[in-house]
Amino acid sequence: LNIIVRPHPVENKQFWINASHNLRNVKVISEFEVTPWILGADLVIQNDCTTGVEAALLGTKVINFVADPIKGNMYELLRKMTLEAHTSAEVRNIYNNRASNQRKEHEIEFIDEL
C-alpha cells in the first residue's frame, strides 16, 4: 500500500514530512496538479476540502475526515458526496470495508443531478 500525502496549499509541508519520516510507504508531495493523483487513487481521505468534491465527481471513493464539522454550502455538498468519518477508527473501518462499500444511493442521485 502506497500513501500519498498532499498537504493543502496553506499547510506546512514540513509537518507532514516530519510526521511520516519513518514510514517508507508514505510520500509527501505538494507539487503538480491534483487530478492525476485522484485518478490513480483507490481512495481519497481529506478534511472538508474541494478535493473531496473533485474526487467524488471523478468516481474515486472519498472519506471526509471531519473531527469538527464546519458549516457552509460547500461542506454540506461534501457530506452528500462522501463517506464521513469523525475518528481515526471510523476512517480505518471505512478503509477496511472499502471493497464491499458501494456508493450510497443518494450519492448517485445527487451526482446525476449535477
C-alpha positions in Angstrom: 0.0 0.0 0.0 1.4 3.4 -1.0 0.1 6.5 0.6 0.5 10.0 -1.0 0.0 12.9 1.5 -0.8 16.0 -0.4 -0.9 19.0 2.0 -3.3 21.7 1.5 -1.6 24.8 -0.1 -1.9 26.7 3.3 -0.5 23.8 5.3 3.1 23.4 6.4 4.5 20.6 4.2 7.4 20.0 6.6 4.9 19.0 9.3 3.8 16.0 7.1 7.4 15.2 6.1 8.4 15.0 9.8 5.2 13.1 10.8 5.9 10.4 8.1 9.7 10.2 8.0 9.7 6.6 9.4 7.0 5.3 7.0 8.6 4.0 3.8 5.2 3.7 2.0 4.3 7.4 2.6 5.3 10.1 0.3 4.6 13.8 0.9 4.0 15.5 -2.5 2.6 19.0 -2.9 3.8 19.7 -6.5 1.8 19.2 -9.6 -1.9 19.2 -10.3 -4.1 17.1 -8.0 -6.4 15.4 -10.7 -3.8 12.7 -11.8 -3.3 11.7 -8.1 -7.1 11.4 -7.6 -7.5 9.3 -10.8 -4.7 7.0 -9.7 -6.0 6.6 -6.1 -8.2 3.8 -4.8 -9.3 6.1 -2.0 -9.0 9.8 -1.1 -9.1 10.8 2.5 -9.5 14.5 3.1 -10.8 17.1 5.5 -13.6 19.4 4.2 -11.7 20.2 1.1 -12.9 20.8 -2.5 -10.5 18.0 -3.5 -13.2 15.7 -2.0 -15.8 17.1 -4.4 -13.4 16.6 -7.3 -12.6 13.1 -6.3 -16.3 12.1 -5.9 -17.1 13.6 -9.3 -14.2 11.6 -10.8 -15.6 8.4 -9.3 -12.9 7.9 -6.6 -14.2 6.8 -3.2 -13.8 9.6 -0.7 -13.6 9.7 3.1 -14.3 13.1 4.5 -12.5 13.0 7.9 -14.3 15.6 9.9 -13.3 15.9 13.6 -15.0 19.3 13.9 -17.6 20.0 11.2 -17.6 23.3 9.5 -20.9 24.9 8.4 -21.5 26.2 4.9 -22.9 25.1 1.5 -19.6 23.6 0.2 -19.3 21.5 3.3 -22.9 20.2 3.0 -22.1 19.3 -0.6 -19.1 17.3 0.6 -21.2 15.4 3.2 -23.7 14.4 0.5 -20.9 13.1 -1.8 -18.5 11.4 0.6 -18.3 8.8 3.3 -17.9 10.8 6.5 -15.7 9.7 9.4 -15.3 11.6 12.7 -12.5 9.5 14.3 -9.4 7.6 13.1 -11.2 4.4 14.0 -14.0 5.3 11.6 -11.5 6.0 8.8 -9.9 2.6 9.4 -13.3 0.9 9.4 -14.3 2.5 6.1 -10.9 1.8 4.6 -11.0 -1.9 5.7 -14.5 -2.3 4.2 -14.0 -0.3 1.1 -14.2 -3.3 -1.3 -17.7 -4.0 -0.1 -18.8 -0.4 0.2 -20.9 0.8 -2.7 -21.8 4.4 -3.4 -24.7 5.4 -1.3 -27.9 5.7 -3.4 -28.3 9.4 -2.5 -24.7 10.0 -3.7 -25.6 8.6 -7.1 -28.8 10.6 -7.3 -27.0 13.7 -6.2 -24.2 13.3 -8.7 -26.7 12.5 -11.5 -28.5 15.8 -10.8 -25.2 17.7 -11.3 
